[in-house]
Amino acid sequence: MSRRAVDAVFQGLFTLTDIRVMLRRTAPLHDLSEEDRRAVLKHLADLRQQIGILEEELL
Amino acid sequence: MRCTGDIEVRDLEEVAINIDPIQAGGRLTADAMKAIIAYGDGYSVCDNCRKPFRLDHIKKPPLDAFHHDLARFVGMDEARVMPGARRGFQAVADTYVEKGSPVLLTALSHYTEFLAIEAAGGVPREIPKDAKNIITADAAASRIEDVTREFGRPPALLFIDHFDYQFGNEHQVREIARAARAYDVKVMYNGAYTVGIMPVDGKELGVDFVVGSGHKSMASPAPSGLLATTKEHAQELFRTTQAKGDITGRAFGVKEVELLGCTLMGATIMGMMASFPHVRERVNRWEEELANGKIVIDALRSIEGTAILSEYPRKHTLTRVDTRKSFDRVAESHKKRGYFFTSALSEKGIGGVIPGATRVWKFNTYGLTKQQAEYLASAFTGIARENGIPVS
């Protein structure tokens, strides 16, 4: 069992969910504020981290 | 894009401002979406179900505490989660309505209230609305007396919607409850359009039962909702089974008859519970929601020939509007005919209006940000100007 891989899958999905909700909040134009953009950068960094964990654990 | 096979992705909320009148308050929070990802499997909340084997006793996840919180949230003593408000109506009607019993509801009641009464064998009688589409306490008292004369007994129940689904108008719940109490009639409060979006206190309103809708107003998946009552009625409404198998002798512990045992055993209750902290907090921002709604209402009122059919000033974000003398006039000669308006809205990234609805229709601004409300207002006036309708 890879606990790290399981956690990374959930964390990745949760981070994508946060981005999804941002798309909803800013529909239909998706003009992001500076604060939103900073949040997106943070989310993307987190996603890359989760992908890294999955590569380490599963490949 | 597809989820799989023939199932398309539903991305209406991501690509557009959705003003569908019944969908606004049920849009999920991020936390509800996350809970559903983790708890999507069938009986997912049952991993740690232990004696007495009932949903509202499960401690992990903390469904027991959630039930207590729900009761407090609506100012009542006991609460249960239900598969939709309608199942709450049904449980109350099944418990208190005998075959042939009269039951009062209103000229603006939701059809599921009629069906709940019908299923219980009751006879529905309506309280009329006044000229402003409001249900008043005087009308309720008068109808209680009418029904008592007709049936030789008072109504078994009185169903009242705090805000109705047709106009989003506020009705005289507190005064109606007071009048009903004077005739010893129990009151069933339909909070499908209130519980979860504005503060509701059942005891303070003087009602006996509070029903709320998870998927309509509590940022929850369908079907979900709540049924709450006082200590006085809980023993009757949430009575436990006495059934016993005549061959096997089996009995079924503390399962509650009206709930058919457990109700929401997976993604629905987890979505509801994950949204609850946000829902509990958001009811205190109702005035902001009304202010955002006003931006849109003011824009519509500025379009010549457009009339707000709901009470005004608005006390709710669901509104009925008449555009027969504005957008429908354009539709008469437009190449897209009756579809021009929804098509024009769609081009501006606005959804949730039934195609062909250029005459009398409803919308709901609940949950929009101020920027989205301003965009929506501007879209309405923009479409009017582009089609030669004067805007003041």
Boltz contact constraints between the chains, C-beta under 6 A:
constraints:
  - contact:
      token1: [A, 13]
      token2: [B, 37]
      max_distance: 6.0
  - contact:
      token1: [A, 14]
      token2: [B, 34]
      max_distance: 6.0
  - contact:
      token1: [A, 17]
      token2: [B, 30]
      max_distance: 6.0
  - contact:
      token1: [A, 17]
      token2: [B, 33]
      max_distance: 6.0
  - contact:
      token1: [A, 17]
      token2: [B, 34]
      max_distance: 6.0
  - contact:
      token1: [A, 18]
      token2: [B, 30]
      max_distance: 6.0
  - contact:
      token1: [A, 21]
      token2: [B, 30]
      max_distance: 6.0
  - contact:
      token1: [A, 23]
      token2: [B, 14]
      max_distance: 6.0
  - contact:
      token1: [A, 24]
      token2: [B, 13]
      max_distance: 6.0
  - contact:
      token1: [A, 24]
      token2: [B, 14]
      max_distance: 6.0
  - contact:
      token1: [A, 27]
      token2: [B, 16]
      max_distance: 6.0
  - contact:
      token1: [A, 27]
      token2: [B, 17]
      max_distance: 6.0
  - contact:
      token1: [A, 28]
      token2: [B, 16]
      max_distance: 6.0
  - contact:
      token1: [A, 28]
      token2: [B, 349]
      max_distance: 6.0
